[in-house]
Amino acid sequence: MSESHDNEHDADMVPSEPISNPGLPEHLPRPTDVYPEAERRAERQVAGMFGLAGVLFFAFCVFYFVVDKDDVFLGWSALNVALGSTLGFGLLLIGLGAAQWAKKLMSDHEMVEMRHPVASPPEDRAATLAALNAGISESGFARRPLIRNTLLGSMGLLGLPAIVLLRDLGPLPHGQFETVWKKGMRVVTDVSGAPIKPGDIEVGQLINAEPAILFELDADGERVLHGTEALQAKAKAAVIVVRMRPEDITPSKRSANWGIDGILCYSKICTHVGCPISLWEQQTHHLLCPCHQSTFDLADNGKVIFGPAHRPLPQLPLALDSEGYLIAVSDFPDTVAPSFPEIARGPK
């Protein structure tokens, strides 16, 4: 028998149509296919889930503005619990409603699709569109306005949390240029909060530091910072303290008295996009930002010597208090912030 004849024989053995009964159990109608009341009850259940999801999405927005970010609920952040619960359960109800809709109300019958070449011919594309339109029709999306309207309403309200969360991207830079540093405020380490004396720092050393923000009223009765507000203020006012040999430093005229025996203090916030920086090269006195490699010369007034930053690193004037600890002379004379166009000039 020739090879061509064998191929023809094998082709004859391949059925051109699927077998009539592949072993599937007998298809039974669902209660919603038989009883109108069951169908209406299922429709109300799905609509109820979609409607409740919309209420939860709206509650998310309410809780965002009503619940204080420092409130605690069972040891957890009350705001996180409220936002997570409303958004999470709302999305869960959308999913459960869609599953219930498909299981009980959409068309319920077996379908067979013959294999076809990878490149679909035009008639297959037309058939696909026809099947898609048939599926839309069989889903009852147009015939069931209650489900359609509640789904569209809940999905529309789902956009509200996304809009509200845009507020957490942070305040605009306008009017946000000042930090909590003020005259006489001690410079403390950011780990232990211990105040720093010149003798605690060796030549070539870098210390990550922050302002000693008071958690109770000071002698002047100024406003107390606490909780999240204090953490945010410390993050914006974070600094690095470095010590170099005085002969290696070339200060400008205005910064000639801003250091203490070779000890200088600079903002930890990169002037490019605001990344925290502390990669210190002792020999070159360069500070490198890990985000985009902006490099600042701390021995030369924080000058930018490489990278996309446009402004020098802001320097904090230092002095010593009566006990010999490092303190700030004032707030930063220059703006501590990323280089937005409106502050690219530098000074406040």
C-alpha positions as a LaTeX table, in Angstrom:
\begin{tabular}{lrrr}
\hline
Residue & $x$ (\AA) & $y$ (\AA) & $z$ (\AA) \\
\hline
Met1 & 0.00 & 0.00 & 0.00 \\
Ser2 & 1.41 & 3.36 & $-0.97$ \\
Glu3 & 2.13 & 6.17 & 1.50 \\
Ser4 & $-0.43$ & 8.48 & $-0.14$ \\
His5 & $-3.06$ & 5.78 & 0.20 \\
Asp6 & $-2.24$ & 5.44 & 3.92 \\
Asn7 & $-2.70$ & 9.18 & 4.45 \\
Glu8 & $-6.03$ & 9.10 & 2.70 \\
His9 & $-7.09$ & 6.17 & 4.88 \\
Asp10 & $-6.08$ & 8.03 & 8.09 \\
Ala11 & $-8.00$ & 11.10 & 6.96 \\
Asp12 & $-11.09$ & 8.97 & 6.44 \\
Met13 & $-10.81$ & 7.80 & 10.06 \\
Val14 & $-11.05$ & 11.38 & 11.45 \\
Pro15 & $-14.68$ & 12.34 & 12.06 \\
Ser16 & $-15.74$ & 15.60 & 10.42 \\
Glu17 & $-18.41$ & 16.21 & 13.06 \\
Pro18 & $-18.29$ & 15.81 & 16.88 \\
Ile19 & $-19.66$ & 12.60 & 18.35 \\
Ser20 & $-23.32$ & 12.76 & 19.20 \\
Asn21 & $-22.91$ & 11.96 & 22.88 \\
Pro22 & $-19.49$ & 12.55 & 24.49 \\
Gly23 & $-20.75$ & 11.31 & 27.85 \\
Leu24 & $-22.31$ & 14.49 & 29.21 \\
Pro25 & $-25.16$ & 14.05 & 31.69 \\
Glu26 & $-28.63$ & 14.95 & 30.57 \\
His27 & $-29.17$ & 18.69 & 30.64 \\
Leu28 & $-31.76$ & 19.73 & 33.22 \\
Pro29 & $-33.44$ & 23.12 & 33.28 \\
Arg30 & $-32.72$ & 25.47 & 36.18 \\
Pro31 & $-35.50$ & 26.59 & 38.52 \\
Thr32 & $-35.20$ & 30.07 & 37.05 \\
Asp33 & $-35.84$ & 28.61 & 33.60 \\
Val34 & $-39.08$ & 26.99 & 34.77 \\
Tyr35 & $-40.56$ & 29.14 & 37.51 \\
Pro36 & $-41.07$ & 32.89 & 36.83 \\
Glu37 & $-41.05$ & 33.66 & 40.55 \\
Ala38 & $-37.60$ & 32.06 & 40.93 \\
Glu39 & $-36.38$ & 34.13 & 38.01 \\
Arg40 & $-37.69$ & 37.34 & 39.54 \\
Arg41 & $-36.21$ & 36.42 & 42.94 \\
Ala42 & $-32.79$ & 35.82 & 41.36 \\
Glu43 & $-33.04$ & 39.11 & 39.52 \\
Arg44 & $-33.79$ & 40.94 & 42.76 \\
Gln45 & $-30.85$ & 39.23 & 44.46 \\
Val46 & $-28.42$ & 40.32 & 41.74 \\
Ala47 & $-29.81$ & 43.85 & 41.70 \\
Gly48 & $-29.56$ & 43.98 & 45.50 \\
Met49 & $-25.88$ & 43.05 & 45.39 \\
Phe50 & $-25.15$ & 45.69 & 42.78 \\
Gly51 & $-27.14$ & 48.30 & 44.67 \\
Leu52 & $-25.43$ & 47.51 & 48.00 \\
Ala53 & $-22.06$ & 47.72 & 46.25 \\
Gly54 & $-22.91$ & 51.24 & 45.12 \\
Val55 & $-23.82$ & 52.19 & 48.69 \\
Leu56 & $-20.48$ & 50.85 & 49.94 \\
Phe57 & $-18.55$ & 52.81 & 47.31 \\
Phe58 & $-20.34$ & 55.97 & 48.40 \\
Ala59 & $-19.64$ & 55.12 & 52.07 \\
Phe60 & $-15.95$ & 54.80 & 51.19 \\
Cys61 & $-15.91$ & 58.47 & 50.18 \\
Val62 & $-17.82$ & 59.51 & 53.31 \\
Phe63 & $-15.46$ & 57.62 & 55.64 \\
Tyr64 & $-12.45$ & 59.11 & 53.88 \\
Phe65 & $-13.45$ & 62.58 & 55.01 \\
Val66 & $-15.24$ & 61.75 & 58.29 \\
Val67 & $-12.95$ & 59.23 & 60.03 \\
Asp68 & $-9.84$ & 60.77 & 61.58 \\
Lys69 & $-6.59$ & 59.22 & 60.35 \\
Asp70 & $-5.33$ & 58.87 & 63.94 \\
Asp71 & $-8.40$ & 56.99 & 65.27 \\
Val72 & $-7.87$ & 53.38 & 66.32 \\
Phe73 & $-10.34$ & 50.48 & 65.99 \\
Leu74 & $-9.43$ & 47.21 & 67.78 \\
Gly75 & $-5.77$ & 48.06 & 67.50 \\
Trp76 & $-5.98$ & 48.91 & 63.82 \\
Ser77 & $-6.20$ & 52.22 & 62.01 \\
Ala78 & $-9.91$ & 53.04 & 61.94 \\
Leu79 & $-9.53$ & 54.83 & 58.60 \\
Asn80 & $-7.82$ & 51.85 & 56.98 \\
Val81 & $-10.48$ & 49.48 & 58.34 \\
Ala82 & $-13.30$ & 51.68 & 57.06 \\
Leu83 & $-11.81$ & 52.23 & 53.61 \\
Gly84 & $-10.67$ & 48.64 & 53.17 \\
Ser85 & $-14.00$ & 47.18 & 54.31 \\
Thr86 & $-16.21$ & 49.36 & 52.13 \\
Leu87 & $-14.11$ & 49.09 & 48.98 \\
Gly88 & $-13.34$ & 45.39 & 49.46 \\
Phe89 & $-16.91$ & 44.31 & 50.17 \\
Gly90 & $-18.21$ & 46.53 & 47.37 \\
Leu91 & $-15.95$ & 44.83 & 44.84 \\
Leu92 & $-16.88$ & 41.43 & 46.31 \\
Leu93 & $-20.57$ & 42.16 & 45.83 \\
Ile94 & $-19.97$ & 43.18 & 42.22 \\
Gly95 & $-18.24$ & 39.85 & 41.62 \\
Leu96 & $-20.88$ & 37.79 & 43.44 \\
Gly97 & $-23.67$ & 39.58 & 41.62 \\
Ala98 & $-22.07$ & 38.93 & 38.24 \\
Ala99 & $-21.57$ & 35.24 & 39.13 \\
Gln100 & $-25.19$ & 34.89 & 40.30 \\
Trp101 & $-26.40$ & 36.60 & 37.15 \\
Ala102 & $-24.45$ & 34.23 & 34.92 \\
Lys103 & $-25.40$ & 31.13 & 36.91 \\
Lys104 & $-29.14$ & 31.69 & 37.24 \\
Leu105 & $-30.29$ & 34.13 & 34.57 \\
Met106 & $-28.07$ & 34.00 & 31.50 \\
Ser107 & $-28.59$ & 31.45 & 28.73 \\
Asp108 & $-27.86$ & 27.89 & 29.89 \\
His109 & $-27.02$ & 25.40 & 27.13 \\
Glu110 & $-24.01$ & 23.50 & 25.81 \\
Met111 & $-22.11$ & 24.88 & 22.85 \\
Val112 & $-19.82$ & 23.14 & 20.36 \\
Glu113 & $-17.10$ & 24.95 & 18.45 \\
Met114 & $-15.26$ & 23.18 & 15.63 \\
Arg115 & $-11.52$ & 23.73 & 15.28 \\
His116 & $-10.54$ & 26.17 & 12.58 \\
Pro117 & $-7.33$ & 27.62 & 11.14 \\
Val118 & $-5.47$ & 30.23 & 13.18 \\
Ala119 & $-6.07$ & 32.92 & 10.56 \\
Ser120 & $-9.80$ & 33.56 & 10.71 \\
Pro121 & $-11.49$ & 34.17 & 7.40 \\
Pro122 & $-13.94$ & 37.07 & 7.02 \\
Glu123 & $-16.96$ & 34.81 & 7.42 \\
Asp124 & $-15.64$ & 33.60 & 10.80 \\
Arg125 & $-15.21$ & 37.16 & 11.97 \\
Ala126 & $-18.77$ & 37.90 & 10.96 \\
Ala127 & $-19.90$ & 34.78 & 12.81 \\
Thr128 & $-17.98$ & 35.89 & 15.92 \\
Leu129 & $-19.70$ & 39.26 & 15.92 \\
Ala130 & $-23.02$ & 37.53 & 15.44 \\
Ala131 & $-22.27$ & 35.22 & 18.39 \\
Leu132 & $-21.25$ & 38.21 & 20.51 \\
Asn133 & $-24.49$ & 40.00 & 19.72 \\
Ala134 & $-26.39$ & 36.81 & 20.46 \\
Gly135 & $-24.64$ & 36.53 & 23.81 \\
Ile136 & $-25.57$ & 40.10 & 24.66 \\
Ser137 & $-29.14$ & 39.33 & 23.75 \\
Glu138 & $-29.22$ & 36.09 & 25.73 \\
Ser139 & $-27.72$ & 37.74 & 28.82 \\
Gly140 & $-30.85$ & 39.83 & 29.08 \\
Phe141 & $-28.85$ & 43.03 & 29.54 \\
Ala142 & $-31.36$ & 44.98 & 27.48 \\
Arg143 & $-34.41$ & 43.10 & 28.78 \\
Arg144 & $-33.58$ & 43.45 & 32.48 \\
Pro145 & $-33.37$ & 47.17 & 33.23 \\
Leu146 & $-33.28$ & 46.62 & 36.99 \\
Ile147 & $-30.03$ & 44.63 & 36.82 \\
Arg148 & $-28.59$ & 46.85 & 34.10 \\
Asn149 & $-29.27$ & 50.08 & 35.93 \\
Thr150 & $-28.01$ & 48.88 & 39.33 \\
Leu151 & $-24.83$ & 47.50 & 37.75 \\
Leu152 & $-24.15$ & 50.70 & 35.83 \\
Gly153 & $-24.90$ & 52.75 & 38.94 \\
Ser154 & $-22.56$ & 50.78 & 41.18 \\
Met155 & $-19.78$ & 50.82 & 38.58 \\
Gly156 & $-20.24$ & 54.55 & 38.21 \\
Leu157 & $-19.91$ & 55.03 & 41.96 \\
Leu158 & $-16.78$ & 52.87 & 41.89 \\
Gly159 & $-15.05$ & 55.78 & 40.20 \\
Leu160 & $-15.62$ & 57.99 & 43.24 \\
Pro161 & $-13.03$ & 56.21 & 45.47 \\
Ala162 & $-10.47$ & 56.55 & 42.69 \\
Ile163 & $-11.13$ & 60.28 & 42.47 \\
Val164 & $-11.04$ & 60.70 & 46.25 \\
Leu165 & $-7.77$ & 58.79 & 46.56 \\
Leu166 & $-6.11$ & 61.27 & 44.19 \\
Arg167 & $-6.08$ & 63.60 & 47.19 \\
Asp168 & $-3.53$ & 61.32 & 48.84 \\
Leu169 & $-0.99$ & 62.15 & 46.16 \\
Gly170 & $-0.12$ & 65.04 & 48.45 \\
Pro171 & $-0.74$ & 68.76 & 48.70 \\
Leu172 & 0.34 & 71.04 & 45.91 \\
Pro173 & 3.65 & 72.77 & 46.52 \\
His174 & 2.06 & 76.22 & 46.77 \\
Gly175 & 2.24 & 77.46 & 50.34 \\
Gln176 & 3.99 & 74.25 & 51.50 \\
Phe177 & 7.59 & 75.46 & 51.40 \\
Glu178 & 8.22 & 75.86 & 55.13 \\
Thr179 & 9.35 & 73.08 & 57.47 \\
Val180 & 9.08 & 72.77 & 61.26 \\
Trp181 & 12.69 & 73.81 & 61.81 \\
Lys182 & 12.95 & 76.97 & 63.87 \\
Lys183 & 15.52 & 78.84 & 65.90 \\
Gly184 & 16.80 & 76.83 & 68.86 \\
Met185 & 15.33 & 73.45 & 67.79 \\
Arg186 & 17.76 & 70.63 & 68.48 \\
Val187 & 19.07 & 68.28 & 65.81 \\
Val188 & 18.50 & 64.66 & 66.94 \\
Thr189 & 19.25 & 61.25 & 65.39 \\
Asp190 & 16.33 & 59.73 & 63.50 \\
Val191 & 16.69 & 56.33 & 65.24 \\
Ser192 & 17.01 & 57.08 & 68.93 \\
Gly193 & 16.03 & 60.75 & 68.98 \\
Ala194 & 19.21 & 61.56 & 70.91 \\
Pro195 & 20.56 & 65.11 & 70.63 \\
Ile196 & 23.92 & 65.49 & 68.91 \\
Lys197 & 27.11 & 67.12 & 70.12 \\
Pro198 & 30.07 & 67.93 & 67.83 \\
Gly199 & 32.16 & 65.38 & 69.67 \\
Asp200 & 29.72 & 62.63 & 68.63 \\
Ile201 & 30.63 & 63.02 & 64.95 \\
Glu202 & 33.91 & 61.90 & 63.40 \\
Val203 & 35.45 & 63.40 & 60.26 \\
Gly204 & 33.92 & 61.70 & 57.23 \\
Gln205 & 30.86 & 60.47 & 59.13 \\
Leu206 & 27.22 & 61.00 & 58.05 \\
Ile207 & 24.29 & 60.91 & 60.48 \\
Asn208 & 20.62 & 60.79 & 59.46 \\
Ala209 & 18.82 & 63.25 & 61.68 \\
Glu210 & 15.53 & 65.07 & 62.23 \\
Pro211 & 14.10 & 67.95 & 64.27 \\
Ala212 & 13.30 & 67.43 & 67.94 \\
Ile213 & 9.57 & 68.13 & 67.60 \\
Leu214 & 7.90 & 68.67 & 70.97 \\
Phe215 & 4.92 & 66.50 & 71.87 \\
Glu216 & 3.69 & 68.90 & 74.53 \\
Leu217 & 3.29 & 72.65 & 74.74 \\
Asp218 & 6.53 & 74.57 & 74.85 \\
Ala219 & 7.18 & 77.74 & 76.86 \\
Asp220 & 5.64 & 79.88 & 74.13 \\
Gly221 & 2.47 & 77.80 & 74.05 \\
Glu222 & 2.92 & 76.84 & 70.41 \\
Arg223 & 0.72 & 74.22 & 68.75 \\
Val224 & 1.57 & 70.61 & 69.52 \\
Leu225 & 2.41 & 68.22 & 66.68 \\
His226 & 1.56 & 64.57 & 67.26 \\
Gly227 & 0.60 & 61.37 & 65.49 \\
Thr228 & 0.53 & 61.35 & 61.70 \\
Glu229 & 0.99 & 65.12 & 61.54 \\
Ala230 & 4.26 & 64.89 & 63.46 \\
Leu231 & 5.53 & 62.05 & 61.27 \\
Gln232 & 4.77 & 64.01 & 58.11 \\
Ala233 & 6.50 & 67.11 & 59.49 \\
Lys234 & 9.58 & 65.09 & 60.44 \\
Ala235 & 9.71 & 63.44 & 57.02 \\
Lys236 & 9.72 & 66.80 & 55.25 \\
Ala237 & 12.30 & 68.22 & 57.67 \\
Ala238 & 14.63 & 65.18 & 57.56 \\
Val239 & 18.31 & 66.11 & 57.35 \\
Ile240 & 21.76 & 64.64 & 57.12 \\
Val241 & 24.64 & 65.85 & 59.29 \\
Val242 & 28.17 & 65.40 & 57.93 \\
Arg243 & 31.61 & 66.32 & 59.21 \\
Met244 & 34.53 & 67.30 & 56.99 \\
Arg245 & 37.85 & 68.94 & 57.58 \\
Pro246 & 37.21 & 72.70 & 57.70 \\
Glu247 & 39.94 & 73.33 & 55.11 \\
Asp248 & 38.05 & 71.14 & 52.58 \\
Ile249 & 34.93 & 73.31 & 52.76 \\
Thr250 & 34.40 & 76.28 & 50.42 \\
Pro251 & 31.31 & 78.06 & 51.80 \\
Ser252 & 29.58 & 80.92 & 50.09 \\
Lys253 & 29.39 & 84.35 & 51.71 \\
Arg254 & 25.94 & 83.77 & 53.17 \\
Ser255 & 26.76 & 80.25 & 54.47 \\
Ala256 & 30.15 & 81.07 & 55.96 \\
Asn257 & 28.82 & 80.71 & 59.52 \\
Trp258 & 26.33 & 77.88 & 58.96 \\
Gly259 & 28.65 & 75.10 & 60.13 \\
Ile260 & 30.29 & 74.09 & 63.42 \\
Asp261 & 33.96 & 73.05 & 63.12 \\
Gly262 & 33.41 & 71.31 & 59.77 \\
Ile263 & 29.94 & 69.99 & 60.68 \\
Leu264 & 27.28 & 70.84 & 58.08 \\
Cys265 & 23.60 & 70.01 & 57.90 \\
Tyr266 & 21.69 & 69.52 & 54.64 \\
Ser267 & 18.16 & 68.52 & 53.70 \\
Lys268 & 17.68 & 64.81 & 53.03 \\
Ile269 & 15.14 & 65.60 & 50.27 \\
Cys270 & 16.57 & 65.55 & 46.75 \\
Thr271 & 15.75 & 68.70 & 44.78 \\
His272 & 14.91 & 66.64 & 41.67 \\
Val273 & 11.76 & 64.66 & 42.58 \\
Gly274 & 12.04 & 64.49 & 46.36 \\
Cys275 & 13.75 & 61.13 & 46.97 \\
Pro276 & 15.46 & 60.68 & 50.38 \\
Ile277 & 19.23 & 60.59 & 49.96 \\
Ser278 & 22.13 & 59.55 & 52.18 \\
Leu279 & 24.65 & 57.80 & 49.89 \\
Trp280 & 27.80 & 59.52 & 51.11 \\
Glu281 & 31.23 & 59.43 & 49.49 \\
Gln282 & 33.66 & 60.42 & 52.23 \\
Gln283 & 36.69 & 61.06 & 50.03 \\
Thr284 & 34.96 & 63.27 & 47.45 \\
His285 & 32.36 & 64.82 & 49.83 \\
His286 & 29.69 & 63.93 & 47.28 \\
Leu287 & 26.12 & 62.90 & 48.13 \\
Leu288 & 24.41 & 60.63 & 45.59 \\
Cys289 & 20.64 & 60.26 & 45.11 \\
Pro290 & 19.76 & 56.58 & 44.49 \\
Cys291 & 16.70 & 57.38 & 42.36 \\
His292 & 18.17 & 59.25 & 39.39 \\
Gln293 & 21.83 & 59.69 & 40.36 \\
Ser294 & 21.75 & 63.41 & 41.07 \\
Thr295 & 25.03 & 64.18 & 42.82 \\
Phe296 & 25.67 & 67.07 & 45.21 \\
Asp297 & 28.99 & 68.43 & 46.49 \\
Leu298 & 28.43 & 69.05 & 50.21 \\
Ala299 & 31.81 & 70.74 & 50.55 \\
Asp300 & 30.67 & 73.32 & 47.99 \\
Asn301 & 27.29 & 74.47 & 49.34 \\
Gly302 & 25.41 & 71.39 & 48.12 \\
Lys303 & 26.11 & 72.26 & 44.50 \\
Val304 & 24.75 & 69.93 & 41.79 \\
Ile305 & 27.65 & 68.35 & 39.91 \\
Phe306 & 25.79 & 65.58 & 38.07 \\
Gly307 & 22.27 & 64.38 & 37.27 \\
Pro308 & 18.85 & 65.91 & 36.61 \\
Ala309 & 18.54 & 68.04 & 39.78 \\
His310 & 18.48 & 71.77 & 39.04 \\
Arg311 & 18.96 & 73.26 & 42.51 \\
Pro312 & 21.62 & 72.84 & 45.22 \\
Leu313 & 20.70 & 70.78 & 48.25 \\
Pro314 & 19.22 & 73.16 & 50.88 \\
Gln315 & 21.50 & 73.73 & 53.86 \\
Leu316 & 20.31 & 74.26 & 57.44 \\
Pro317 & 22.27 & 76.84 & 59.48 \\
Leu318 & 23.65 & 75.35 & 62.70 \\
Ala319 & 24.68 & 76.65 & 66.10 \\
Leu320 & 25.25 & 75.25 & 69.61 \\
Asp321 & 22.92 & 75.67 & 72.57 \\
Ser322 & 23.99 & 76.31 & 76.16 \\
Glu323 & 24.56 & 72.57 & 76.71 \\
Gly324 & 26.72 & 72.16 & 73.61 \\
Tyr325 & 24.14 & 70.38 & 71.42 \\
Leu326 & 23.58 & 71.13 & 67.74 \\
Ile327 & 20.56 & 73.37 & 67.10 \\
Ala328 & 19.05 & 75.10 & 64.09 \\
Val329 & 19.54 & 78.84 & 63.68 \\
Ser330 & 16.36 & 79.10 & 61.57 \\
Asp331 & 14.32 & 77.22 & 59.02 \\
Phe332 & 15.95 & 76.35 & 55.68 \\
Pro333 & 16.71 & 79.60 & 53.83 \\
Asp334 & 16.03 & 77.72 & 50.56 \\
Thr335 & 13.00 & 75.73 & 49.52 \\
Val336 & 12.87 & 72.07 & 50.55 \\
Ala337 & 10.88 & 70.43 & 47.75 \\
Pro338 & 11.23 & 68.80 & 44.34 \\
Ser339 & 12.09 & 71.20 & 41.53 \\
Phe340 & 8.66 & 72.16 & 40.32 \\
Pro341 & 8.87 & 74.88 & 37.65 \\
Glu342 & 7.47 & 77.54 & 39.95 \\
Ile343 & 10.24 & 77.02 & 42.55 \\
Ala344 & 13.12 & 76.15 & 40.23 \\
Arg345 & 14.76 & 79.46 & 41.14 \\
Gly346 & 15.59 & 78.09 & 44.59 \\
Pro347 & 15.15 & 80.63 & 47.42 \\
Lys348 & 11.79 & 81.11 & 49.06 \\
\hline
\end{tabular}
